[in-house]
Amino acid sequence: MAARNIARQTKGHYPAPTAALAVMRDTFAMSLERGLEREAQVLGQLIVTDVCKNLVHIFFLSQRAKKRNAPAAARPVQQAAILGAGVMGSAIAWLFASKSVPVLLKDIRQEVVSAGMERIRNLFSKKAGDRPETVERVASQMALVTGTIDLEKMADADLVIEAVIEKMQVKQTVLKETEARLKKTAIFATNTSALSVSELQQVAARPENVGGMHFFNPVDRMPLVEIIRGRHTSGTTVATLFDLALRLGKTPILVADGPGFLVNRLLMAYLNEACLMAEEGVDWQSLDHLTTNFGLPMGPFRLIDEVGIDIAVEVGNTISSAFSYLKRCRLLEQLNKAGLLGKKGGSGFYLYRSKKETPANPVANRVLKLSGGRLATENDLRRLLLLMVNEAGRCLDEQVVATPEDIDTGMVFGIGFPPFRGGLCRWADHQGRPALVLELRQLAEIHGERFVPCANLENNAGFYPVKTK
């Protein structure tokens, strides 16, 4: 039973749990001395594996932000406010309250605020479990959250995070209306997943106080926060947002302003490529299966459903408009027009009628005129991964982020790139740079400019310095 449970949970990617179980079984009847000797022997074998080295690398990535030397002092945040009481806004408000930071949750309609407050209450109840003190505990935590439709109550906020619809005009209007009611030292952060922070700053009276703080969904489980510096964002604003992310228990990375920032730029290129493969005749369910076998938490089409097909269309359009070399796929727009929203709407590529069973949605195939198709292969998987690797190199070339460590942190803690592989850049380095570049050139001959190796890949031996023995 234990062996089966380990196999189910690790999918064969993590050798340590299986080895630990074997040691317990083999040493049960041994003396303490012999048992410890056997344990040390197995531990020595595990320590030198690539999986162990990669997991140590991930641990150090998780600690990097805590050791950052900030160029400016952070401002204290004693009162926060969230604009937008939808799924993301209410989850962010929950996070602040869970860390004992008083927070306002504001929307323009009382019924939306009430629904947001109920989501927060449910999250607190879920985390508290069945402990006897649950009711009192949840009540004390909810006391830190105030729902409102009154913008005037923003006056005492040290920080405001907007989580409204992904439309620049709407966000700019919200910024102008809110900023007029804030104290001069208050910081305004946008939770946008792809829109320009610098463009948002254009309407600000105090653009130096405007930055990006991009949380990932679901907020209660995803560790990453992208801190985005717009053209006019001050060092103090960046330091405040960065330190606040740490205070909230998150893993922040500093990202320059640009379409999709880091994670969504790489992610949307990957998701778009998966849709192009489906258009070309690759069976999309087999592609989901192949990517999860690689170690990703879910396949591209399941992930699209989780993100929301409408959101994926919005972000995808932003990315493809900004980077002309990315070939545009129409599959998601067709599903969106047909009213399929993904998990939140009950149907997308999959059906979500129960929590236990989520079968493929036959309507999706009919809408998209997909039938059957060839099964995905290892070459298809590498095509998806190498496109992300090339985009990662471009992000370094363009100084979207400063280091490959930033990319690996973003990909592991933002989308769940398999930790046992060490991150996207570390995985790419294991492939060997000459072979990787050659493979990209071959893909470029077939699929076009997006696979032409970037300068970083052409001019460097690897993302990370090559260690000499």
Secondary structure as the mmCIF struct_conf table of DSSP 4:
data_model
#
loop_
_struct_conf.conf_type_id
_struct_conf.id
_struct_conf.beg_label_comp_id
_struct_conf.beg_label_asym_id
_struct_conf.beg_label_seq_id
_struct_conf.end_label_comp_id
_struct_conf.end_label_asym_id
_struct_conf.end_label_seq_id
HELX_RH_AL_P HELX_RH_AL_P1 ALA A 2 THR A 10
TURN_TY1_P TURN_TY1_P1 LYS A 11 GLY A 12
BEND BEND1 HIS A 13 HIS A 13
HELX_RH_AL_P HELX_RH_AL_P2 PRO A 15 ASP A 26
TURN_TY1_P TURN_TY1_P2 THR A 27 ALA A 29
BEND BEND2 MET A 30 MET A 30
HELX_RH_AL_P HELX_RH_AL_P3 LEU A 32 ILE A 47
TURN_TY1_P TURN_TY1_P3 VAL A 48 VAL A 48
BEND BEND3 THR A 49 THR A 49
HELX_RH_AL_P HELX_RH_AL_P4 ASP A 50 ARG A 64
HELX_RH_3T_P HELX_RH_3T_P1 ALA A 65 LYS A 67
BEND BEND4 PRO A 71 ALA A 72
HELX_LH_PP_P HELX_LH_PP_P1 ALA A 73 PRO A 76
BEND BEND5 GLN A 78 GLN A 78
STRN STRN1 ALA A 80 LEU A 83
BEND BEND6 GLY A 86 GLY A 86
HELX_RH_AL_P HELX_RH_AL_P5 VAL A 87 SER A 98
TURN_TY1_P TURN_TY1_P4 LYS A 99 SER A 100
STRN STRN2 VAL A 103 LYS A 106
BEND BEND7 ILE A 108 ARG A 109
HELX_RH_AL_P HELX_RH_AL_P6 GLN A 110 ALA A 128
TURN_TY1_P TURN_TY1_P5 GLY A 129 ASP A 130
TURN_TY1_P TURN_TY1_P6 PRO A 132 GLU A 133
HELX_RH_AL_P HELX_RH_AL_P7 THR A 134 MET A 142
TURN_TY1_P TURN_TY1_P7 ALA A 143 LEU A 144
STRN STRN3 VAL A 145 THR A 148
BEND BEND8 ILE A 149 ILE A 149
HELX_RH_3T_P HELX_RH_3T_P2 LEU A 151 ASP A 156
BEND BEND9 ASP A 158 ASP A 158
STRN STRN4 LEU A 159 GLU A 162
BEND BEND10 GLU A 166 GLU A 166
HELX_RH_AL_P HELX_RH_AL_P8 MET A 168 GLU A 179
TURN_TY1_P TURN_TY1_P8 ALA A 180 ARG A 181
BEND BEND11 LEU A 182 LEU A 182
TURN_TY1_P TURN_TY1_P9 LYS A 184 THR A 185
STRN STRN5 ILE A 187 THR A 190
BEND BEND12 SER A 193 LEU A 195
HELX_RH_AL_P HELX_RH_AL_P9 VAL A 197 GLN A 201
TURN_TY1_P TURN_TY1_P10 GLN A 202 VAL A 203
BEND BEND13 ALA A 205 ARG A 206
HELX_RH_3T_P HELX_RH_3T_P3 PRO A 207 ASN A 209
STRN STRN6 VAL A 210 PHE A 215
BEND BEND14 ASN A 217 PRO A 218
TURN_TY1_P TURN_TY1_P11 VAL A 219 ARG A 221
STRN STRN7 LEU A 224 ARG A 229
TURN_TY1_P TURN_TY1_P12 ARG A 231 HIS A 232
HELX_RH_AL_P HELX_RH_AL_P10 GLY A 235 ARG A 247
TURN_TY1_P TURN_TY1_P13 LEU A 248 GLY A 249
STRN STRN8 THR A 251 ALA A 256
BEND BEND15 ASP A 257 ASP A 257
TURN_TY1_P TURN_TY1_P14 PRO A 259 LEU A 262
HELX_RH_AL_P HELX_RH_AL_P11 VAL A 263 GLU A 280
TURN_TY1_P TURN_TY1_P15 GLY A 281 GLY A 281
STRN STRN9 VAL A 282 VAL A 282
HELX_RH_AL_P HELX_RH_AL_P12 TRP A 284 PHE A 294
TURN_TY1_P TURN_TY1_P16 GLY A 295 GLY A 295
BEND BEND16 PRO A 297 MET A 298
HELX_RH_AL_P HELX_RH_AL_P13 PRO A 300 VAL A 307
HELX_RH_AL_P HELX_RH_AL_P14 ILE A 309 ALA A 322
TURN_TY1_P TURN_TY1_P17 SER A 324 TYR A 325
BEND BEND17 LEU A 326 LEU A 326
HELX_LH_PP_P HELX_LH_PP_P2 LYS A 327 ARG A 328
HELX_RH_AL_P HELX_RH_AL_P15 LEU A 331 LYS A 337
TURN_TY1_P TURN_TY1_P18 ALA A 338 GLY A 339
STRN STRN10 GLY A 342 GLY A 342
HELX_RH_3T_P HELX_RH_3T_P4 LYS A 343 GLY A 345
TURN_TY1_P TURN_TY1_P19 GLY A 346 GLY A 346
STRN STRN11 SER A 347 SER A 347
BEND BEND18 GLY A 348 PHE A 349
STRN STRN12 TYR A 350 LEU A 351
BEND BEND19 ARG A 353 LYS A 356
STRN STRN13 ALA A 360 ALA A 360
HELX_RH_AL_P HELX_RH_AL_P16 PRO A 362 LEU A 368
TURN_TY1_P TURN_TY1_P20 LYS A 369 LYS A 369
STRN STRN14 ARG A 374 ARG A 374
HELX_LH_PP_P HELX_LH_PP_P3 LEU A 375 ALA A 376
HELX_RH_AL_P HELX_RH_AL_P17 GLU A 378 ASP A 397
TURN_TY1_P TURN_TY1_P21 GLU A 398 GLN A 399
BEND BEND20 VAL A 400 ALA A 402
HELX_RH_AL_P HELX_RH_AL_P18 PRO A 404 ILE A 415
HELX_RH_3T_P HELX_RH_3T_P5 PRO A 419 ARG A 421
TURN_TY1_P TURN_TY1_P22 GLY A 422 GLY A 422
HELX_RH_AL_P HELX_RH_AL_P19 LEU A 424 GLN A 431
HELX_RH_AL_P HELX_RH_AL_P20 ARG A 433 HIS A 447
HELX_RH_3T_P HELX_RH_3T_P6 GLU A 449 PHE A 451
BEND BEND21 VAL A 452 VAL A 452
HELX_LH_PP_P HELX_LH_PP_P4 PRO A 453 CYS A 454
HELX_RH_AL_P HELX_RH_AL_P21 ALA A 455 ASN A 459
BEND BEND22 ALA A 461 ALA A 461
BEND BEND23 PHE A 463 TYR A 464
HELX_LH_PP_P HELX_LH_PP_P5 PRO A 465 THR A 468
#
